């Protein structure tokens, strides 16, 4: 849908339920108990819409219980119904950041994509527009944070139309495997050199001990899943210290609690799996994945921090094992936000462009956003100067 059509649609809508919204009702749920009562309807809508992991009830529920509620955030969950049936749900949270009131999607806040869960049989653009207008008018936030939105989507166009704002770019590699007929053909597309390199790495790892691929159902083996999660975060911390990257979620106990309780929840509509390769029963690479109706979402990955394993790219080797499983199920793979080489390799460089938005909604929000961007530009400029000065002079 182009921007002119979005503009025309917005201009027609002066109230929440006017025009083509006359049959629909929009509700803002602020009581977590009421949100929990939506589980059955939410699950039905998720299945019908072939939703992604971040749109599921289980992710919203455990994000609230393990992260948002302990942090003192308040719920702001938008539900739109058409003739009584749920046709859109979009959970968000409001919170204070210093003197500012912020609002953002409810989730684990670990670089997941943002999108509303919408019934595919209704007017998608109308429903998303109604939900966005509700956020815009009723949130009372100083800043609306909308991370990792697909560029060109209805939500992206609405944000661009309503505000003349900057956006930070990112990508989400996506492997379309449903158009492939057999694994051998897919390997040929990947390329002979890459296959040879992968075979060499797998052979070198297998020479280090008893090498095996292991698939774990965390619902059936919750204690094993907990041990693997603790192992993964321990090695992620070593990696973060070594490269100087310290994302909040790496050290967040709330995020660890969320991940464990989410993947081991027997009521979870998604089928979760932990994939590992081990040497002498010791994990050297691990990936957490969530199965949906049409695709698999890669959630998080971890690798052994010892250089003797890292030099053989154990995560890359692990990918071949679980990618074959997904391939045989005729599913696609969403690798999530990030331009890591392994994601682009397996997706054959196919990707969705993403945009991160901090949308000022008040004068205080606009001032804070301007100062934040100015500080970031200055920090980037100083880092580049230090890098240039540290570079050796040409001979």
FENMOHU-V25347 format. One line per field, one symbol per residue. ss: DSSP state (H for helix, E for strand, - for the rest). phi: phi as a letter, one per 40 degrees, with the letter a starting at -180 (. if undefined). burial: # if it has 24 or more other ideal C-beta (glycine too) atoms within 12 Angstrom, else .. Layout:
BEGIN
ss->???
phi->???
burial->???
END
This chain:
BEGIN
ss->--HHHHHHHHHH------HHH--EEEEEE--HHHHH--HHHHHHHHHHH---HHH-HHHHHHHHHHHH-----EEEEEEEEE--EEEEEEEEEEEEE--EEEEEE--------E--EE-----HHHHHHHHHHHHHHH----EEEEEEEE---HHHHHHHHH-----EEEEEEEE-------HHHHHHHH-HHHHHHHHHHHHHHH----EEEEEE-----HHHHHHHHHHHHHHHHHHHHHH----HHHH-HHHHHHHHHHH-------EEEEEEEEE--EEEEEEEEEE---EEEEEEEEE---HHHH---HHHHHHHHHHHHHHH---EEEEEEE--HHHHHH----EEEEEEEEEE--HHHHHHHHHHHHHHHHHHHHHHHHHHHH-----
phi->.cccccccccccbbbcbcfccccbbbbbcbcdccccccdccccccccccfccdccccccccccccbbccccgcbcabcbbbbfgccbaaacbbbacbgcccbbadcacgbgccbaccbcccbcdcccccccccccccbcfccbbbbcfcccgcdccccccccacbcbccabbdacccccccacccccccchccccccccccccccccciccacbbbccccbccccccccccccccccccccccgbbcdccbccccccdcccccbccccccccabbbbbbfgbcbaabbbbcbcbabbccababcccdccdcbfccccddcccccccdccfbcbbcgchbddccccccfgcabcbbbbbbcbbccccccccccccccccccccccccccccccccc
burial->.....#..##..#..#....#..#.####..#..##.##.###.##..#####################.#.##########...##########.#..####################..###############..#.###########.###########.#.#..########..#.....#..##...#...#..##..#..#..#.####.##....##..##.###.##..#.........##.#.############..############..########################...##.################...########.#.##.####..###########...#..##..........................
END
